[in-house]
């Protein structure tokens, strides 16, 4: 998916098709990603991750330790600013696919696109300013 957008741009904005755009997307696209962050997205903290992952996941220390020492935050994968150079350098596509492959072998999360991203980025994203997004219109 990300390789198809070209080699010339540092950052790309991904938007879900069910999104209502009410401002200039260039403002989000121009957002700098601080401290080596690979992606920025609307972040919602104090989340209960137990609802995203199965008892199989939580009963395995090697899996559940993925979230050790991280903020309990999830993020909206429907609005992401992605630094393509950092994404490629970190081989993040492979990391997401590895979690998806594990899901095929043993159900570790409920369905959806968010859990593999949570597993890979585990509270390590740059937040998009809350003023730039609205939930549940």
N, C-alpha and C positions, 0 to 999 in steps of 0.2 A: 504494500500500500504506500508506504512512505517513499520508496525508491521511485515511484512513478511520478512524483511531483517535480523532479528535476534536481540538478546538482548545484544550481546557481544561488539558491536562497539559503540563508542561515536558519530562519525560522518560518514555520507555517502554522496557520490556524486551522484546527479541525472543528467543525460544527456539526452536530447531529441534524438530521433532516427535519426533526420536529421542533426546531428552535424558531422563536420569533425574534427577529433582529430589530431593535428599536434605536440604535445609535450607529455611529460610524465604526465599522469593524477595524478600520485602520488604527484606531486608538488601542485596541487589544493587540493587534499584530505588531505594533511598535513597542509593546511592553518589554523592557529588558528583563532577562532571566538572571537573577543574582546568584552569586556564589556557586557557579557551576551547575545550577539546576538544569535538568534536561527538559522539564516541562512545567508549565504553569496551568492551573485550573482553579475553578471555584472550590474552595475547601470548606468543609463543615466538620468542626471538631466536637469532641465528646460523643463520638459515635459508639454504638454498640456493635462491635464486629461479630459478635456471636450470631447475629442474624444473617450474616453473609456466608459463613462457613459452617460446615457440617460437624457433628460430633467426632467423626473420623479425623478431621483436621485438628480439632482442639485436643484430642486424646494422644496425638503424636507429638512428642516434644520437639523432634527435628523439624516438624512443619510449623507448629504454633510459635516457636521461637523466632519466626520471621518477624513478628511484631514486638519482640522484646526491645525495650528502650526506645519506643516510638510513640509519638502523640496518637491518641485514638481519633484520627481524622480520616474521613473519606473525601473523595473529590468527584466532581462532575466530569465524567469522561466525554460528555457531549459538548464541552467547550474547553479545548486545550490549545495552548500555544506550545509548540514543540521545536526545540533547537535540533535541527536535523544533523548537524555535525556531531553534537554530543550524543544524540540518539545512536548514530552509526558507530561512533567510537566506543560506546558502552555496550554495543550489541544487544540493545533492548528488545528488538523484535524476537531474537532467539530466546531471551529470558521469558518473555510473555508466552511464547509458543511452548516452552518447556513446562510451564505451569498448566497450560491447556492440555498438553499431552498427559501429564500426571492426572488431571481431571478425568481423562478418558479411561485410565486404568483403575482409578479409585476416586469415587466422588468426594471431593474435598470442599467444594463450595456450591452454593446455589447458582442457578443459571444466570447468565448475564455477562456483560463485558467488563463490569467494574472489578470483580474479584481478582482476575489475573493482574490488572493494573495495580490494585492495592498490594498484592503480593510482591510485585517488582519494585514499586516505589515506596511502599510502607512509610507514609508520612514524610517523604523526602521530595516534596514539590514546592514550587513557588506559588503562593496563593494569588489568584486574580482578585483585584480589589472588589469587595462586595458591591460597591456602587455600580460596577459594570455588569452585574448579573441579577436576575430575579428568578426566584423559584416559585413554582406552583401559581402561575398567573390565573 
